[in-house]
Amino acid sequence: MHIIYAATTCSDAVYGRLFEHSPQKPSIQAQKYHRLLIEGLGANARVDVVANPPVNRSVLDRPWISLPKEEYGNVVYHNAPAIRNPMVKLAAVALSTFFKTLFLARKDSAVVVDCLNRTTSMFALLAARCRGLRCVGIVTDLPEMMLSGWAAKVVSDFLVAHCTDYVMLTEAMNRRLNPHNKPCVILEGHADIAMKNRENRLEDKAKPRVVLYAGCIARQYGLMELMEGFLLADLPDAQLHLYGVCDADIDLAAITREHPNIRYGGVLLNHQVVEKEMGATLLVNPRPTVEEFVQYSFPSKNMEYMASGTPLLTTRLPGMPKEYYPYVYLLEKESAQGIADALRKILSNSDEALHRKGAEARDFILGTRNNVAQGQKILTMLEQHSD
């Protein structure tokens, strides 16, 4: 089978070239999500990536950068130029995506698009329609909850409605967005199979102990409760380390000045974040479960956390299958006090016991949710529903 994967993404080599020294970086999690799924599909199929790099005025200091075609085994990246001017970029992305998808298409092709990347997906979908091809829509969040402006929502709703197949994160999302029961595979995410070659060693753990969060530092994701809970726990032999983009309404500089045991490490490249995760004692995702959006989502950071081999404390997310429960620590009370109680209880365990818990999670996630296995589920869906 041949896959044309059209998305706002780029290879890790291009990402590093564009953003390694940039103080602002586009979403690392989105970049990693696409890279891993592309690699997973490429393990069993030819994949041509119609790649539009995630650049804008804030991260690109030149008018444009020409990017070469790249080949990695079965995967070929057909890179559009990185363009700073938004209007020029919009036109270039539209034309480049449409014609590259059109000319790369074969009889056995299927097109894969990210329904939240409107321009790229719309023109890849149009090209797929012109060639009579299946179009698989990846839906990682509900459009009406993630996009601002009625026009953006209308376009995304149109994209979702006109795809022939879907990749969705939860059953709740499938029920809401797929009323006609088109072919769909539920993949809450995918872990990097390459982590099987990485060893999380107890002797490499940071001293003093580190509780770590990596992701968007925002109130809606429970970060204020996390910081307050960590301070309430009063753990003299532990530090809280935070990495990621911080919302403007959180004065992280003032918090870290007042509390030296809370440290902010800024925005790092993903391989740097993974190194920090492997050296930590405990990883935390305090995402509240009361918000409506959580039943339609599954945070990719949980996959990354578990694959690192460091144990995870997470809320009982409604989109998380119960088979995950034995492999993670579950936060029962989503409050600062609840976090404090959980941290004290978990960190009362020995380093060896915590390390075993992380190793069990790693074995589970890499054994059942690695990106090659998840990519194969998409290919199987396409093969089972082929004409």
C-alpha atoms as one frame of an Amber mdcrd trajectory, in Angstrom:
protein
   0.000   0.000   0.000   1.067   3.563  -0.676   0.356   6.387   1.793   0.441
  10.112   1.039   0.652  11.861   4.405  -0.169  15.580   4.157   0.442  17.596
   7.306   2.033  20.653   8.843   5.153  18.842   9.945   8.781  18.165   9.035
  11.513  15.660   9.741  13.482  15.901  12.976  16.503  17.043  10.955  14.589
  19.991   9.476  12.954  20.769  12.840  16.382  20.999  14.461  17.723  23.141
  11.632  14.826  25.582  11.859  14.228  25.758  15.603  17.211  24.498  17.627
  18.346  28.044  18.470  14.934  29.687  18.328  13.507  30.863  21.681  10.023
  29.998  20.388   9.269  26.570  18.994   6.078  25.151  17.466   4.329  22.382
  19.347   6.807  19.614  20.061   4.015  17.147  20.815   2.290  17.743  17.462
   5.606  17.359  15.648   6.355  14.122  17.483   2.841  12.757  16.918   3.167
  13.061  13.138   6.788  11.900  12.969   6.081   8.724  14.909   2.939   7.876
  12.949   4.772   8.476   9.659   7.578   6.170  10.785   5.058   3.593  11.991
   3.263   3.570   8.640   6.613   3.478   6.858   7.528   0.207   8.564   4.969
  -1.588   6.363   4.187   0.760   3.475   5.695   3.377   1.195   4.984   6.842
   2.649   5.322  10.101   0.736   5.029  13.011   3.151   3.682  16.268   1.743
   5.382  18.280   4.461   4.668  21.921   5.232   7.054  23.094   7.982   5.361
  24.669  11.048   6.828  28.176  10.739   5.491  31.694  11.266   6.842  35.182
  11.869   7.796  34.420  15.462  10.139  31.525  14.652  11.577  32.418  11.237
  13.898  35.417  10.865  14.327  35.149   7.092  11.770  35.614   4.282  12.010
  31.993   3.228  14.178  28.873   3.406  14.332  26.230   0.680  14.195  22.707
   2.097  15.407  19.605   0.214  13.598  16.327  -0.348  14.641  13.773   2.298
  14.532   9.970   2.221  14.481   7.712   5.278  13.913   4.116   4.178  10.302
   3.825   2.992   9.559   7.435   3.979  10.183  10.398   1.668   9.622  13.992
   2.817   8.604  16.356   0.023   9.238  19.621   1.846   7.551  22.875   0.941
   9.699  25.993   1.466   9.566  27.579   4.927   7.983  30.982   4.295   7.692
  33.842   6.798   4.994  35.983   5.152   1.603  34.477   6.157  -0.267  35.311
   2.947   2.502  34.053   0.685   2.806  30.967   2.871  -0.941  30.290   2.635
  -0.901  30.385  -1.162   2.284  28.319  -1.389   0.976  25.658   1.001  -2.333
  25.379  -0.882  -0.753  25.002  -4.322   2.135  22.826  -3.161  -0.115  20.437
  -1.233  -2.674  20.053  -4.017  -0.241  19.411  -6.858   2.191  17.238  -4.880
  -0.662  15.045  -3.655  -2.105  14.886  -7.161   1.143  13.836  -8.829   2.307
  11.444  -6.099  -0.967   9.493  -6.225  -1.084   5.919  -7.521  -3.893   3.406
  -7.874  -3.032   1.848  -4.513  -2.654   5.192  -2.686  -4.563   6.495   0.316
  -4.224  10.047   1.602  -3.842  10.783   5.319  -4.574  14.291   6.639  -4.698
  16.095   9.987  -8.174  17.643  10.111  -7.019  20.474  12.395  -4.463  21.635
   9.790  -7.065  23.264   7.590  -5.175  24.499   4.524  -2.960  21.450   4.114
  -5.828  19.039   4.699  -8.335  20.826   2.474  -6.108  20.794  -0.589  -4.900
  17.238   0.024  -8.556  16.173   0.330  -9.413  17.922  -2.947  -6.533  16.169
  -4.689  -7.652  12.817  -3.244 -11.168  13.447  -4.546  -9.790  14.282  -8.001
  -7.946  10.962  -8.080 -10.751   8.930  -6.480  -8.652   8.002  -3.439  -9.536
   7.205   0.169  -8.809  10.044   2.572  -8.111   9.197   6.221  -8.787  12.075
   8.605  -6.776  12.201  11.828  -8.847  13.962  14.502  -6.919  14.615  17.709
  -9.304  17.217  19.189 -12.835  18.440  18.553 -12.596  21.362  16.082 -15.132
  23.509  17.938 -13.092  23.233  21.135  -9.695  23.909  19.601 -10.308  26.525
  16.907 -11.375  30.155  17.175 -13.569  31.840  14.571 -16.601  30.426  12.812
 -14.834  30.112   9.452 -12.088  27.877  10.882 -14.677  25.636  12.515 -16.761
  25.406   9.334 -13.711  24.361   7.303 -12.640  21.746   9.862 -16.180  20.376
  10.131 -16.269  20.109   6.318 -12.965  18.221   6.335 -14.107  15.781   8.994
 -17.425  15.165   7.218 -15.817  14.462   3.826 -13.073  12.051   4.876 -13.724
   8.414   4.021 -11.973   6.927   7.060 -10.846   8.166  10.459  -8.174   7.910
  13.121  -9.623   9.114  16.427  -8.369   9.171  19.987 -11.441   7.992  21.883
 -14.739   6.189  21.394 -16.562   9.332  22.582 -14.988  11.296  19.744 -15.992
   8.633  17.210 -19.605   8.692  18.407 -19.745  12.466  18.108 -17.955  12.997
  14.791 -18.761   9.832  12.843 -22.574   9.538  12.765 -22.526   7.462   9.562
 -20.154   4.852  11.024 -17.473   5.196   8.385 -14.370   3.030   8.925 -12.526
   4.235  12.010  -9.637   3.057  14.161  -9.318   4.293  17.748  -5.687   5.061
  18.577  -5.211   7.025  21.780  -1.658   7.668  20.624   1.594   5.916  19.827
   4.865   5.414  21.675   8.241   5.577  19.981   9.373   2.014  19.247  12.968
   3.278  19.221  12.696   3.680  23.007  13.082  -0.110  23.212  16.769   0.555
  22.602  17.033   3.079  25.453  17.687   1.911  29.008  16.285   3.806  31.978
  18.947   3.149  34.601  18.473   3.721  38.310  22.034   4.962  38.671  21.345
   7.764  36.190  18.492   9.257  38.208  18.847  12.871  39.307  19.686  13.733
  42.892  17.807  15.146  44.707  14.667  13.452  43.429  12.867  15.236  40.584
   9.124  15.446  39.963   8.747  16.564  36.343   6.068  18.027  34.088   6.688
  18.704  30.381   4.038  20.384  28.254   1.936  23.510  28.120   2.180  25.284
  31.475  -1.392  26.549  31.788  -4.085  26.813  34.448  -6.522  24.743  32.402
  -4.099  21.805  32.575  -3.861  21.893  36.374  -0.437  23.488  36.670  -1.320
  25.869  39.495  -2.653  22.938  41.527   0.489  20.973  40.720   2.784  23.717
  41.999   0.647  24.379  45.079   0.374  20.639  45.776   4.113  20.141  45.469
   4.740  22.923  47.984   2.082  21.536  50.341   3.720  18.097  50.192   6.814
  19.641  51.807   9.331  17.234  50.287  12.784  18.371  51.424  14.587  15.858
  49.190  12.706  16.663  45.960  12.399  19.372  43.320   9.634  20.145  40.814
  10.963  20.718  37.277   8.771  22.271  34.578   9.430  22.385  30.818   7.361
  23.938  28.056   5.636  27.112  26.936   4.171  29.059  29.870   0.874  30.948
  29.613   1.135  34.693  30.201  -1.230  34.564  33.180   1.193  32.419  35.219
   4.091  34.408  36.675   6.510  31.502  36.681   9.537  33.734  37.222   8.075
  35.041  40.493   7.111  31.522  41.635  10.579  30.101  41.018  12.216  33.068
  42.739  10.102  32.568  45.831  10.376  28.773  45.812  13.842  27.534  44.712
  12.638  23.914  44.780  10.443  24.711  41.729  12.559  25.117  38.606  11.649
  26.107  35.066  13.816  24.705  32.269  12.251  26.534  29.311  11.324  25.027
  25.935  13.599  22.204  24.791  13.806  19.995  21.736  11.998  16.705  22.208
  15.105  14.542  22.545  16.258  16.860  25.331  12.896  16.580  27.085  13.044
  12.771  26.904  16.494  12.808  28.526  15.098  14.888  31.389  12.142  12.501
  31.745  14.412   9.465  31.935  16.472  11.099  34.678  13.459  12.124  36.771
  11.950  10.197  39.699   8.289  10.794  38.889   6.438  12.295  35.908   3.139
  14.091  36.446   0.159  14.958  34.272  -2.390  16.802  36.458  -4.881  17.471
  33.622  -8.329  18.001  35.231 -11.084  15.609  34.216 -13.992  18.025  34.797
 -13.534  19.840  31.470 -15.676  18.521  28.612 -12.745  18.278  26.185 -10.933
  15.560  28.153 -13.419  12.852  27.143 -12.425  13.480  23.528  -8.664  13.575
  24.051  -5.716  11.525  25.201  -2.554  13.514  25.985   0.370  12.267  23.920
   2.687  13.196  26.765   1.320  10.216  28.730   2.604   7.913  25.988   5.985
   9.621  26.041   6.116   9.549  29.836   5.380   5.820  30.007   7.852   4.970
  27.239  10.614   6.765  29.161  10.544   4.136  31.922   9.951   6.707  34.677
   6.688   6.188  36.634   3.690   8.398  35.883   1.115  10.059  38.150  -1.956
  11.029  36.119  -5.578  11.899  36.622  -8.182   9.286  35.776  -8.789  10.607
  32.267 -12.071   9.389  30.730 -10.325   8.715  27.413  -7.730   6.449  29.046
  -8.615   2.742  28.693  -8.759   0.873  32.006  -5.998  -1.469  30.898  -3.596
   1.413  31.597  -4.563   1.632  35.260  -2.184  -1.022  36.702   0.788   0.685
  35.079   0.329   4.246  36.362  -0.294   6.024  39.649  -3.806   7.502  39.611
  -4.581  10.872  41.166  -7.895  10.409  42.969  -8.453  13.974  44.238  -7.805
  16.704  41.681  -6.820  19.468  44.060  -3.633  20.895  45.488  -4.173  18.867
  48.653  -4.926  15.735  46.632  -1.687  16.186  44.676   0.241  16.761  47.911
  -1.149  13.566  49.443  -0.366  11.563  46.285   3.194  12.883  46.038   3.933
  12.090  49.677   2.534   8.562  49.305   4.292   7.781  46.028   7.639   9.228
  47.046   7.594   7.241  50.273   8.465   4.260  48.071  12.077   3.272  47.584
  13.971   4.267  44.453  13.968   0.601  43.437  10.177   0.249  43.774   9.571
   3.410  41.741  11.977   2.191  39.086  10.127  -1.138  38.813   6.813   0.686
  38.369   8.269   2.756  35.543   9.757  -0.332  33.875   6.368  -2.099  33.918
   4.709   0.913  32.273   7.452   1.041  29.656   7.039  -2.642  28.789   3.260
  -2.242  28.490   3.227   0.854  26.296   6.071  -0.222  24.011   4.622  -3.701
  23.698   1.059  -2.692  22.854   1.033   0.934  21.656   4.278   1.436  19.748
   4.071   3.477  16.556   4.687   0.517  14.225   1.806  -1.458  15.754  -0.467
   1.597  15.667   0.467   2.378  12.064  -0.336  -1.203  11.083  -3.853  -0.777
  12.528  -4.462   2.061  10.052  -3.182  -0.024   7.141  -5.352  -2.955   8.250
  -8.417  -0.686   8.311  -7.679   0.448   4.765  -7.116  -3.099   3.537 -10.255
  -4.474   5.191 -12.467  -1.772   3.667 -10.860  -1.639   0.225 -13.127  -2.047
  -2.789
